[in-house]
Amino acid sequence: MTIKTKVLPYEQVMALPKPKHKKPLRQNPVLKLLIKALSMPAMYKSGFTVNRINMDKLGKKEPCLILMNHTSFFDMKVAAHVLFPRTFGIVTTTDGFVGLNPLMRLLGCIPTNKFVFDPILIKDIMYSIRELKSSVLMYPEAGYTFDGTATPLPDSIGKFVKMLGAPVVMIKTYGVFQRDPLYNNLQLRKSKTSADVEYLLSPQQIQESSAEEIQSIINSRFDFDGFRYQQENKISVPEPFRADCLHRVLYKCPHCMAECATEGKGISLVCHSCGKSYTLDQYGYLVADDGDAKFNHVPDWYRWQRECVKKELEDGKYRLQCDVDIYMLVNTKCVYKVGDGTLTHTSDGFHLVGCDGKLDHLQKPETTYNLNADFYWYEKGDVIGFGDRSVFYYCIPKDQRVSVAKARLATEVLYQMKKQAKRRITE
């Protein structure tokens, strides 16, 4: 899947007229039927099954907020299948509208930039539910999981649900990560999939609960581990490419501590610095080829990397600096390639300079709880994205060894560190 791109100087992009906000549309019934039909082959091939929990409590035409975990591109097909014939809008990243704006609006999609405070999005969701009488589907994690476990949720979701007052439904998928993990370069596996669709919170429960209690309930439902699910249910992934690009997730060797020296290829993960090699077996276990494994579970390795990043930040040693190609999103006509520059990430946040000195953008760490980092973004490369509601920057490192996963971990940890520091000051 690619995206419409245009080369244009930075100053001309900044001079483009800003698009006017448009209220969401109710989902077109013909398109609703079409996306349901288009999802059917994938559902059939993956042996998809659904378990509905307490869904009889929700009226057939009663609008609700639908929360869904975000594990792969397969998620939207699951949603289209299990929610039919319910009419629903979809909170969608704005780059998904590029070149497809009229169609996306007819599908009921509501645009927003990932990990950006967006008060207009809140109004659009409220308008869809209260005025259009349409349910709204959103992925509160916003970004796809890298290691098959839940990514941080915004700590404002409880307050938002409390303010909205609409019933909340949860869709939780199983086997989807095994079928199409983000790191694996869009290579599909033959894994069975399923989902729970659960009536989670009624308007009365929401009214009687505090925002903190609602947040706790939602957080608990978003606890998942795709690799553990695979292991416990003995799900075999025999494909010979299952470890391709696994180094995107497991970028740091726990044996020699080298970074960006690992390579996932075929069924193996090898460190080219010390020669240590692991096999990712068909049930999702990491097996050291010499029998001496530091980790046998991908999420444990990834969690260890988070702790390493945290230590670097605490010691003042964390720093990412790399040359990047710079793309900008200012409207939905196309993504504009404006040149190249240098991206630096420290405890002070992201600093992007480029376009012959015309671009100088600082993104402070307290402005975002997570990072729009992606693998193989629109088939262009791994990407680091940030900005605000009006301008969003996509930076593709020229050196393919640069780990966008580490930048994402650092962003998550930094946000929590700044939040805790602020709490200490106010106490």
C-alpha positions as a Markdown table, in Angstrom:
| # | Residue | x | y | z |
|---|---|---|---|---|
| 1 | Met | 0.0 | 0.0 | 0.0 |
| 2 | Thr | 1.5 | 3.3 | -1.1 |
| 3 | Ile | 0.5 | 7.0 | -0.5 |
| 4 | Lys | 0.2 | 9.9 | -3.0 |
| 5 | Thr | 3.4 | 12.0 | -2.7 |
| 6 | Lys | 4.5 | 15.3 | -4.2 |
| 7 | Val | 7.9 | 17.0 | -4.0 |
| 8 | Leu | 7.5 | 20.6 | -3.0 |
| 9 | Pro | 9.7 | 23.2 | -1.2 |
| 10 | Tyr | 9.1 | 23.6 | 2.5 |
| 11 | Glu | 8.1 | 27.3 | 2.2 |
| 12 | Gln | 5.5 | 26.5 | -0.5 |
| 13 | Val | 4.0 | 23.7 | 1.7 |
| 14 | Met | 3.7 | 26.1 | 4.6 |
| 15 | Ala | 2.0 | 28.6 | 2.4 |
| 16 | Leu | -0.7 | 26.2 | 1.3 |
| 17 | Pro | -4.2 | 27.1 | 2.5 |
| 18 | Lys | -5.3 | 25.2 | 5.6 |
| 19 | Pro | -8.3 | 22.9 | 5.0 |
| 20 | Lys | -11.5 | 23.8 | 6.6 |
| 21 | His | -13.0 | 21.5 | 9.2 |
| 22 | Lys | -16.0 | 19.4 | 8.1 |
| 23 | Lys | -18.4 | 17.6 | 10.4 |
| 24 | Pro | -18.5 | 13.8 | 10.1 |
| 25 | Leu | -21.0 | 12.1 | 7.8 |
| 26 | Arg | -23.1 | 9.2 | 8.6 |
| 27 | Gln | -21.8 | 6.0 | 7.0 |
| 28 | Asn | -23.1 | 5.4 | 3.5 |
| 29 | Pro | -25.2 | 2.2 | 3.6 |
| 30 | Val | -23.9 | 1.0 | 0.2 |
| 31 | Leu | -20.3 | 1.4 | 1.3 |
| 32 | Lys | -21.1 | -0.3 | 4.6 |
| 33 | Leu | -22.3 | -3.3 | 2.7 |
| 34 | Leu | -19.3 | -3.2 | 0.4 |
| 35 | Ile | -16.6 | -3.2 | 3.2 |
| 36 | Lys | -18.5 | -6.0 | 4.8 |
| 37 | Ala | -18.3 | -8.0 | 1.5 |
| 38 | Leu | -14.7 | -7.1 | 1.0 |
| 39 | Ser | -13.8 | -8.4 | 4.5 |
| 40 | Met | -15.5 | -11.8 | 3.9 |
| 41 | Pro | -12.6 | -13.6 | 2.0 |
| 42 | Ala | -10.1 | -12.7 | 4.8 |
| 43 | Met | -12.5 | -13.9 | 7.5 |
| 44 | Tyr | -13.0 | -17.2 | 5.7 |
| 45 | Lys | -9.3 | -17.8 | 5.0 |
| 46 | Ser | -8.4 | -17.2 | 8.7 |
| 47 | Gly | -11.2 | -19.3 | 10.0 |
| 48 | Phe | -12.6 | -16.3 | 11.9 |
| 49 | Thr | -15.0 | -16.8 | 14.9 |
| 50 | Val | -16.6 | -14.3 | 17.2 |
| 51 | Asn | -17.7 | -14.5 | 20.8 |
| 52 | Arg | -20.4 | -11.9 | 21.8 |
| 53 | Ile | -20.5 | -11.1 | 25.5 |
| 54 | Asn | -23.6 | -9.3 | 26.9 |
| 55 | Met | -24.3 | -7.7 | 23.6 |
| 56 | Asp | -28.0 | -8.2 | 24.0 |
| 57 | Lys | -27.8 | -5.2 | 26.4 |
| 58 | Leu | -27.1 | -2.9 | 23.5 |
| 59 | Gly | -30.0 | -1.8 | 21.3 |
| 60 | Lys | -29.7 | -2.6 | 17.6 |
| 61 | Lys | -29.7 | 1.1 | 16.7 |
| 62 | Glu | -28.4 | 2.4 | 19.9 |
| 63 | Pro | -25.2 | 4.4 | 19.2 |
| 64 | Cys | -22.1 | 3.5 | 21.3 |
| 65 | Leu | -18.4 | 4.0 | 21.6 |
| 66 | Ile | -16.5 | 1.0 | 20.3 |
| 67 | Leu | -12.9 | 0.5 | 21.6 |
| 68 | Met | -10.7 | -2.0 | 19.8 |
| 69 | Asn | -7.1 | -3.2 | 20.4 |
| 70 | His | -4.7 | -2.4 | 17.5 |
| 71 | Thr | -2.5 | -5.3 | 16.4 |
| 72 | Ser | -2.4 | -5.3 | 12.6 |
| 73 | Phe | -3.9 | -4.0 | 9.3 |
| 74 | Phe | -6.3 | -6.9 | 9.7 |
| 75 | Asp | -8.2 | -5.1 | 12.5 |
| 76 | Met | -10.5 | -3.1 | 10.2 |
| 77 | Lys | -11.6 | -6.2 | 8.4 |
| 78 | Val | -12.6 | -7.7 | 11.7 |
| 79 | Ala | -14.5 | -4.6 | 12.8 |
| 80 | Ala | -16.4 | -4.5 | 9.5 |
| 81 | His | -17.3 | -8.1 | 9.9 |
| 82 | Val | -18.4 | -8.2 | 13.5 |
| 83 | Leu | -20.2 | -4.8 | 13.6 |
| 84 | Phe | -22.4 | -5.3 | 10.5 |
| 85 | Pro | -25.1 | -4.1 | 10.1 |
| 86 | Arg | -24.5 | -1.5 | 12.7 |
| 87 | Thr | -23.7 | 2.0 | 11.3 |
| 88 | Phe | -20.4 | 3.3 | 12.7 |
| 89 | Gly | -17.9 | 6.0 | 12.1 |
| 90 | Ile | -14.2 | 5.3 | 12.4 |
| 91 | Val | -11.5 | 7.5 | 14.0 |
| 92 | Thr | -8.8 | 7.4 | 11.3 |
| 93 | Thr | -5.3 | 8.8 | 11.0 |
| 94 | Thr | -5.3 | 11.8 | 8.7 |
| 95 | Asp | -2.8 | 10.3 | 6.3 |
| 96 | Gly | -5.3 | 7.6 | 5.6 |
| 97 | Phe | -7.4 | 10.3 | 3.9 |
| 98 | Val | -4.7 | 11.3 | 1.4 |
| 99 | Gly | -6.1 | 11.1 | -2.1 |
| 100 | Leu | -9.3 | 9.4 | -0.7 |
| 101 | Asn | -11.0 | 12.2 | 1.2 |
| 102 | Pro | -14.5 | 12.0 | -0.3 |
| 103 | Leu | -14.6 | 8.2 | 0.0 |
| 104 | Met | -13.3 | 8.2 | 3.6 |
| 105 | Arg | -15.9 | 10.7 | 4.6 |
| 106 | Leu | -18.7 | 8.6 | 3.0 |
| 107 | Leu | -17.3 | 5.7 | 5.0 |
| 108 | Gly | -17.9 | 7.7 | 8.2 |
| 109 | Cys | -14.2 | 8.2 | 8.9 |
| 110 | Ile | -13.2 | 10.9 | 11.3 |
| 111 | Pro | -9.6 | 12.3 | 10.7 |
| 112 | Thr | -7.0 | 13.0 | 13.4 |
| 113 | Asn | -3.2 | 12.9 | 13.7 |
| 114 | Lys | -1.8 | 10.2 | 16.0 |
| 115 | Phe | -0.8 | 11.1 | 19.6 |
| 116 | Val | -1.9 | 14.7 | 19.2 |
| 117 | Phe | -4.2 | 16.6 | 21.6 |
| 118 | Asp | -7.2 | 17.2 | 19.3 |
| 119 | Pro | -10.2 | 18.9 | 20.9 |
| 120 | Ile | -12.0 | 19.0 | 17.5 |
| 121 | Leu | -11.9 | 15.1 | 17.4 |
| 122 | Ile | -13.7 | 15.0 | 20.7 |
| 123 | Lys | -16.4 | 17.3 | 19.3 |
| 124 | Asp | -16.6 | 15.2 | 16.1 |
| 125 | Ile | -17.1 | 12.0 | 18.1 |
| 126 | Met | -19.8 | 13.6 | 20.3 |
| 127 | Tyr | -21.5 | 14.9 | 17.1 |
| 128 | Ser | -21.5 | 11.5 | 15.5 |
| 129 | Ile | -23.0 | 9.7 | 18.5 |
| 130 | Arg | -25.5 | 12.4 | 19.6 |
| 131 | Glu | -26.6 | 14.0 | 16.4 |
| 132 | Leu | -26.0 | 11.4 | 13.7 |
| 133 | Lys | -27.0 | 8.6 | 16.0 |
| 134 | Ser | -24.0 | 6.7 | 14.7 |
| 135 | Ser | -21.6 | 4.5 | 16.8 |
| 136 | Val | -17.9 | 5.4 | 16.6 |
| 137 | Leu | -15.0 | 2.9 | 16.4 |
| 138 | Met | -11.7 | 4.0 | 17.8 |
| 139 | Tyr | -8.3 | 2.4 | 18.5 |
| 140 | Pro | -7.3 | 4.2 | 21.7 |
| 141 | Glu | -3.8 | 2.8 | 21.5 |
| 142 | Ala | -3.6 | 4.7 | 18.1 |
| 143 | Gly | -0.4 | 2.9 | 17.1 |
| 144 | Tyr | 0.0 | -0.8 | 16.2 |
| 145 | Thr | 1.7 | -3.0 | 18.7 |
| 146 | Phe | 5.3 | -3.8 | 17.9 |
| 147 | Asp | 5.8 | -6.8 | 20.2 |
| 148 | Gly | 2.3 | -8.2 | 20.4 |
| 149 | Thr | 1.4 | -6.6 | 23.7 |
| 150 | Ala | -0.7 | -3.5 | 24.6 |
| 151 | Thr | 0.7 | -0.1 | 24.0 |
| 152 | Pro | 0.0 | 2.8 | 26.5 |
| 153 | Leu | -3.5 | 4.2 | 26.4 |
| 154 | Pro | -4.1 | 8.0 | 26.8 |
| 155 | Asp | -4.7 | 8.7 | 30.5 |
| 156 | Ser | -7.7 | 10.9 | 29.5 |
| 157 | Ile | -9.8 | 8.0 | 28.1 |
| 158 | Gly | -11.7 | 7.6 | 31.3 |
| 159 | Lys | -12.6 | 11.3 | 31.4 |
| 160 | Phe | -13.7 | 11.2 | 27.8 |
| 161 | Val | -15.9 | 8.2 | 28.3 |
| 162 | Lys | -17.4 | 9.8 | 31.4 |
| 163 | Met | -18.1 | 13.0 | 29.4 |
| 164 | Leu | -19.6 | 11.2 | 26.5 |
| 165 | Gly | -21.9 | 9.0 | 28.5 |
| 166 | Ala | -22.6 | 6.6 | 25.7 |
| 167 | Pro | -22.4 | 2.8 | 26.2 |
| 168 | Val | -19.0 | 1.3 | 25.6 |
| 169 | Val | -18.3 | -1.8 | 23.6 |
| 170 | Met | -14.9 | -3.6 | 23.4 |
| 171 | Ile | -13.5 | -5.6 | 20.5 |
| 172 | Lys | -10.5 | -7.7 | 21.5 |
| 173 | Thr | -8.8 | -9.8 | 18.8 |
| 174 | Tyr | -6.9 | -13.1 | 19.0 |
| 175 | Gly | -4.5 | -14.6 | 16.5 |
| 176 | Val | -4.5 | -11.4 | 14.4 |
| 177 | Phe | -0.9 | -10.6 | 15.5 |
| 178 | Gln | 0.2 | -14.1 | 14.4 |
| 179 | Arg | -1.4 | -13.6 | 11.1 |
| 180 | Asp | 0.1 | -10.1 | 10.3 |
| 181 | Pro | 2.6 | -8.7 | 12.7 |
| 182 | Leu | 3.8 | -5.2 | 11.8 |
| 183 | Tyr | 7.5 | -6.1 | 11.8 |
| 184 | Asn | 7.1 | -8.8 | 9.1 |
| 185 | Asn | 6.8 | -6.5 | 6.1 |
| 186 | Leu | 3.2 | -7.2 | 5.3 |
| 187 | Gln | 3.8 | -11.0 | 4.8 |
| 188 | Leu | 0.6 | -12.8 | 5.8 |
| 189 | Arg | 0.7 | -16.1 | 7.8 |
| 190 | Lys | -2.0 | -18.8 | 7.8 |
| 191 | Ser | -3.2 | -18.3 | 11.3 |
| 192 | Lys | -6.7 | -18.6 | 12.6 |
| 193 | Thr | -8.3 | -15.5 | 14.1 |
| 194 | Ser | -11.1 | -14.7 | 16.5 |
| 195 | Ala | -12.5 | -11.8 | 18.5 |
| 196 | Asp | -14.5 | -11.1 | 21.7 |
| 197 | Val | -17.2 | -8.4 | 21.3 |
| 198 | Glu | -18.2 | -7.3 | 24.8 |
| 199 | Tyr | -20.7 | -4.8 | 26.1 |
| 200 | Leu | -18.3 | -3.2 | 28.6 |
| 201 | Leu | -20.0 | -0.2 | 30.2 |
| 202 | Ser | -23.6 | 1.0 | 30.3 |
| 203 | Pro | -24.6 | 4.7 | 30.6 |
| 204 | Gln | -25.7 | 4.0 | 34.1 |
| 205 | Gln | -22.3 | 2.4 | 35.0 |
| 206 | Ile | -20.5 | 5.3 | 33.5 |
| 207 | Gln | -22.7 | 7.8 | 35.5 |
| 208 | Glu | -22.1 | 5.9 | 38.7 |
| 209 | Ser | -18.3 | 5.5 | 38.2 |
| 210 | Ser | -15.5 | 8.0 | 38.5 |
| 211 | Ala | -13.2 | 8.7 | 35.5 |
| 212 | Glu | -10.4 | 6.9 | 37.3 |
| 213 | Glu | -12.5 | 3.8 | 37.8 |
| 214 | Ile | -13.5 | 3.8 | 34.1 |
| 215 | Gln | -9.9 | 4.2 | 33.1 |
| 216 | Ser | -8.9 | 1.2 | 35.2 |
| 217 | Ile | -11.6 | -1.0 | 33.7 |
| 218 | Ile | -10.6 | 0.0 | 30.1 |
| 219 | Asn | -6.9 | -0.5 | 30.9 |
| 220 | Ser | -7.5 | -4.0 | 32.3 |
| 221 | Arg | -9.3 | -5.0 | 29.1 |
| 222 | Phe | -6.4 | -3.8 | 26.9 |
| 223 | Asp | -4.0 | -6.2 | 28.6 |
| 224 | Phe | -2.9 | -8.8 | 26.0 |
| 225 | Asp | 0.1 | -10.7 | 24.8 |
| 226 | Gly | 0.0 | -12.1 | 21.3 |
| 227 | Phe | 3.0 | -14.3 | 21.7 |
| 228 | Arg | 1.8 | -15.8 | 25.0 |
| 229 | Tyr | -1.6 | -16.5 | 23.4 |
| 230 | Gln | 0.1 | -18.3 | 20.6 |
| 231 | Gln | 2.2 | -20.4 | 23.0 |
| 232 | Glu | -0.6 | -21.3 | 25.4 |
| 233 | Asn | -2.9 | -22.3 | 22.6 |
| 234 | Lys | -0.2 | -24.1 | 20.7 |
| 235 | Ile | -0.8 | -22.1 | 17.5 |
| 236 | Ser | 1.7 | -23.1 | 14.9 |
| 237 | Val | 3.2 | -20.5 | 12.6 |
| 238 | Pro | 5.3 | -22.6 | 10.3 |
| 239 | Glu | 6.1 | -20.0 | 7.6 |
| 240 | Pro | 9.8 | -19.8 | 6.9 |
| 241 | Phe | 9.8 | -16.0 | 7.0 |
| 242 | Arg | 8.3 | -15.6 | 10.5 |
| 243 | Ala | 11.5 | -13.9 | 11.9 |
| 244 | Asp | 12.0 | -11.6 | 8.9 |
| 245 | Cys | 12.8 | -8.1 | 10.2 |
| 246 | Leu | 12.3 | -9.1 | 13.8 |
| 247 | His | 15.3 | -6.9 | 14.5 |
| 248 | Arg | 13.0 | -3.9 | 14.1 |
| 249 | Val | 11.5 | -5.0 | 17.5 |
| 250 | Leu | 14.5 | -6.6 | 19.1 |
| 251 | Tyr | 17.2 | -4.1 | 18.2 |
| 252 | Lys | 19.5 | -4.5 | 21.2 |
| 253 | Cys | 21.6 | -7.7 | 21.9 |
| 254 | Pro | 21.3 | -8.7 | 25.5 |
| 255 | His | 24.6 | -10.6 | 25.3 |
| 256 | Cys | 27.0 | -8.0 | 24.0 |
| 257 | Met | 24.7 | -5.0 | 24.4 |
| 258 | Ala | 25.3 | -3.8 | 20.8 |
| 259 | Glu | 22.4 | -1.9 | 19.2 |
| 260 | Cys | 21.2 | -2.1 | 15.7 |
| 261 | Ala | 23.5 | -5.1 | 15.0 |
| 262 | Thr | 20.8 | -7.8 | 15.1 |
| 263 | Glu | 19.2 | -9.1 | 11.9 |
| 264 | Gly | 16.0 | -11.1 | 11.6 |
| 265 | Lys | 15.9 | -13.3 | 8.6 |
| 266 | Gly | 14.0 | -16.5 | 7.8 |
| 267 | Ile | 13.4 | -18.1 | 11.2 |
| 268 | Ser | 16.5 | -16.7 | 12.9 |
| 269 | Leu | 17.6 | -13.6 | 14.8 |
| 270 | Val | 21.4 | -13.1 | 14.7 |
| 271 | Cys | 23.6 | -10.4 | 16.3 |
| 272 | His | 26.3 | -9.5 | 13.8 |
| 273 | Ser | 28.4 | -8.0 | 16.6 |
| 274 | Cys | 28.9 | -11.0 | 18.8 |
| 275 | Gly | 27.5 | -13.8 | 16.6 |
| 276 | Lys | 24.8 | -14.9 | 19.1 |
| 277 | Ser | 21.8 | -16.4 | 17.3 |
| 278 | Tyr | 18.3 | -17.4 | 18.2 |
| 279 | Thr | 15.6 | -19.3 | 16.3 |
| 280 | Leu | 11.9 | -18.1 | 16.5 |
| 281 | Asp | 10.2 | -21.5 | 16.6 |
| 282 | Gln | 6.8 | -22.2 | 15.2 |
| 283 | Tyr | 5.1 | -21.6 | 18.5 |
| 284 | Gly | 6.6 | -18.2 | 19.1 |
| 285 | Tyr | 9.4 | -19.1 | 21.5 |
| 286 | Leu | 12.9 | -17.7 | 21.1 |
| 287 | Val | 15.4 | -20.6 | 21.3 |
| 288 | Ala | 19.1 | -19.8 | 21.6 |
| 289 | Asp | 21.1 | -21.9 | 19.1 |
| 290 | Asp | 23.8 | -22.6 | 21.7 |
| 291 | Gly | 21.2 | -23.3 | 24.5 |
| 292 | Asp | 22.1 | -20.2 | 26.5 |
| 293 | Ala | 19.1 | -17.8 | 26.1 |
| 294 | Lys | 18.7 | -14.5 | 27.9 |
| 295 | Phe | 15.1 | -14.4 | 26.8 |
| 296 | Asn | 12.7 | -16.9 | 25.3 |
| 297 | His | 9.8 | -14.5 | 25.0 |
| 298 | Val | 9.8 | -11.6 | 22.6 |
| 299 | Pro | 7.8 | -9.2 | 24.9 |
| 300 | Asp | 10.3 | -9.9 | 27.7 |
| 301 | Trp | 13.2 | -8.9 | 25.5 |
| 302 | Tyr | 11.3 | -5.8 | 24.4 |
| 303 | Arg | 10.5 | -4.9 | 28.0 |
| 304 | Trp | 14.1 | -5.2 | 28.9 |
| 305 | Gln | 15.0 | -2.8 | 26.1 |
| 306 | Arg | 12.5 | -0.3 | 27.7 |
| 307 | Glu | 14.3 | -0.6 | 31.0 |
| 308 | Cys | 17.6 | 0.0 | 29.2 |
| 309 | Val | 16.2 | 3.1 | 27.5 |
| 310 | Lys | 14.9 | 4.3 | 30.9 |
| 311 | Lys | 18.3 | 3.9 | 32.5 |
| 312 | Glu | 19.9 | 5.9 | 29.6 |
| 313 | Leu | 17.4 | 8.7 | 30.1 |
| 314 | Glu | 17.9 | 8.7 | 33.9 |
| 315 | Asp | 21.7 | 8.9 | 33.4 |
| 316 | Gly | 21.4 | 11.6 | 30.8 |
| 317 | Lys | 23.0 | 9.4 | 28.1 |
| 318 | Tyr | 20.1 | 8.9 | 25.7 |
| 319 | Arg | 20.5 | 10.5 | 22.4 |
| 320 | Leu | 19.3 | 9.7 | 18.9 |
| 321 | Gln | 20.7 | 11.7 | 16.0 |
| 322 | Cys | 20.3 | 10.8 | 12.3 |
| 323 | Asp | 19.9 | 12.2 | 8.8 |
| 324 | Val | 16.3 | 11.9 | 7.5 |
| 325 | Asp | 14.1 | 12.4 | 4.5 |
| 326 | Ile | 11.3 | 14.7 | 5.5 |
| 327 | Tyr | 7.7 | 14.5 | 4.5 |
| 328 | Met | 4.9 | 16.8 | 5.6 |
| 329 | Leu | 1.1 | 16.4 | 6.0 |
| 330 | Val | -0.8 | 19.7 | 5.9 |
| 331 | Asn | -3.9 | 18.6 | 3.9 |
| 332 | Thr | -5.4 | 15.4 | 2.4 |
| 333 | Lys | -4.4 | 16.0 | -1.2 |
| 334 | Cys | -1.0 | 14.3 | -0.8 |
| 335 | Val | 2.0 | 14.0 | 1.5 |
| 336 | Tyr | 4.7 | 16.5 | 0.6 |
| 337 | Lys | 8.4 | 15.6 | 0.4 |
| 338 | Val | 10.1 | 18.8 | 1.4 |
| 339 | Gly | 13.7 | 17.7 | 1.5 |
| 340 | Asp | 16.1 | 16.3 | 4.1 |
| 341 | Gly | 17.5 | 17.2 | 7.4 |
| 342 | Thr | 18.7 | 16.1 | 10.8 |
| 343 | Leu | 16.5 | 14.6 | 13.6 |
| 344 | Thr | 17.7 | 14.7 | 17.2 |
| 345 | His | 15.9 | 13.1 | 20.1 |
| 346 | Thr | 17.0 | 13.7 | 23.7 |
| 347 | Ser | 15.3 | 14.2 | 27.1 |
| 348 | Asp | 14.3 | 17.7 | 25.7 |
| 349 | Gly | 12.2 | 16.0 | 23.0 |
| 350 | Phe | 12.5 | 15.9 | 19.2 |
| 351 | His | 14.4 | 18.6 | 17.3 |
| 352 | Leu | 14.0 | 18.5 | 13.5 |
| 353 | Val | 16.1 | 20.9 | 11.4 |
| 354 | Gly | 16.3 | 20.8 | 7.6 |
| 355 | Cys | 15.3 | 22.2 | 4.2 |
| 356 | Asp | 18.4 | 24.4 | 4.0 |
| 357 | Gly | 17.7 | 25.9 | 7.4 |
| 358 | Lys | 14.1 | 26.8 | 6.7 |
| 359 | Leu | 12.6 | 24.1 | 9.0 |
| 360 | Asp | 13.3 | 24.2 | 12.7 |
| 361 | His | 10.7 | 22.3 | 14.8 |
| 362 | Leu | 10.9 | 21.3 | 18.5 |
| 363 | Gln | 8.5 | 18.7 | 19.9 |
| 364 | Lys | 8.6 | 18.7 | 23.7 |
| 365 | Pro | 8.3 | 15.3 | 25.4 |
| 366 | Glu | 5.3 | 16.3 | 27.6 |
| 367 | Thr | 3.1 | 17.0 | 24.5 |
| 368 | Thr | 2.7 | 13.3 | 23.5 |
| 369 | Tyr | 2.3 | 10.1 | 25.5 |
| 370 | Asn | 3.6 | 8.0 | 22.6 |
| 371 | Leu | 5.2 | 8.2 | 19.2 |
| 372 | Asn | 3.9 | 7.7 | 15.7 |
| 373 | Ala | 6.6 | 5.2 | 14.8 |
| 374 | Asp | 5.9 | 2.7 | 12.1 |
| 375 | Phe | 7.6 | 0.0 | 10.2 |
| 376 | Tyr | 7.7 | 0.1 | 6.4 |
| 377 | Trp | 5.4 | 3.2 | 6.3 |
| 378 | Tyr | 3.5 | 3.2 | 3.0 |
| 379 | Glu | 6.4 | 1.0 | 1.6 |
| 380 | Lys | 8.8 | 3.9 | 2.0 |
| 381 | Gly | 10.6 | 2.8 | 5.1 |
| 382 | Asp | 10.5 | 2.9 | 8.9 |
| 383 | Val | 9.3 | 6.3 | 10.1 |
| 384 | Ile | 9.2 | 8.6 | 13.1 |
| 385 | Gly | 6.2 | 11.0 | 13.0 |
| 386 | Phe | 5.2 | 14.0 | 15.2 |
| 387 | Gly | 3.6 | 17.4 | 15.0 |
| 388 | Asp | 0.2 | 18.9 | 15.8 |
| 389 | Arg | -3.2 | 19.0 | 14.4 |
| 390 | Ser | -2.3 | 21.4 | 11.5 |
| 391 | Val | 1.2 | 20.2 | 10.5 |
| 392 | Phe | 2.6 | 16.7 | 10.9 |
| 393 | Tyr | 6.2 | 15.6 | 10.1 |
| 394 | Tyr | 7.2 | 12.2 | 8.9 |
| 395 | Cys | 10.9 | 11.5 | 9.2 |
| 396 | Ile | 12.4 | 8.4 | 7.4 |
| 397 | Pro | 16.0 | 7.7 | 8.6 |
| 398 | Lys | 18.5 | 7.4 | 5.8 |
| 399 | Asp | 20.4 | 4.8 | 7.7 |
| 400 | Gln | 18.1 | 1.8 | 7.8 |
| 401 | Arg | 19.8 | 0.6 | 11.0 |
| 402 | Val | 18.3 | 3.4 | 13.1 |
| 403 | Ser | 15.7 | 1.9 | 15.4 |
| 404 | Val | 12.3 | 3.7 | 15.4 |
| 405 | Ala | 11.3 | 1.2 | 18.1 |
| 406 | Lys | 13.9 | 2.7 | 20.5 |
| 407 | Ala | 12.6 | 6.2 | 19.7 |
| 408 | Arg | 9.1 | 5.1 | 20.5 |
| 409 | Leu | 10.2 | 3.5 | 23.8 |
| 410 | Ala | 12.1 | 6.6 | 24.8 |
| 411 | Thr | 9.0 | 8.8 | 24.0 |
| 412 | Glu | 6.8 | 6.6 | 26.2 |
| 413 | Val | 9.3 | 6.6 | 29.1 |
| 414 | Leu | 10.0 | 10.4 | 28.8 |
| 415 | Tyr | 6.3 | 11.2 | 28.9 |
| 416 | Gln | 5.9 | 9.2 | 32.1 |
| 417 | Met | 9.1 | 10.8 | 33.7 |
| 418 | Lys | 7.8 | 14.3 | 32.9 |
| 419 | Lys | 4.4 | 13.4 | 34.3 |
| 420 | Gln | 5.8 | 12.1 | 37.5 |
| 421 | Ala | 8.1 | 15.1 | 37.9 |
| 422 | Lys | 5.1 | 17.4 | 37.5 |
| 423 | Arg | 3.1 | 15.4 | 40.0 |
| 424 | Arg | 6.0 | 15.8 | 42.6 |
| 425 | Ile | 6.1 | 19.5 | 42.1 |
| 426 | Thr | 2.3 | 19.9 | 42.7 |
| 427 | Glu | 2.2 | 17.7 | 45.7 |
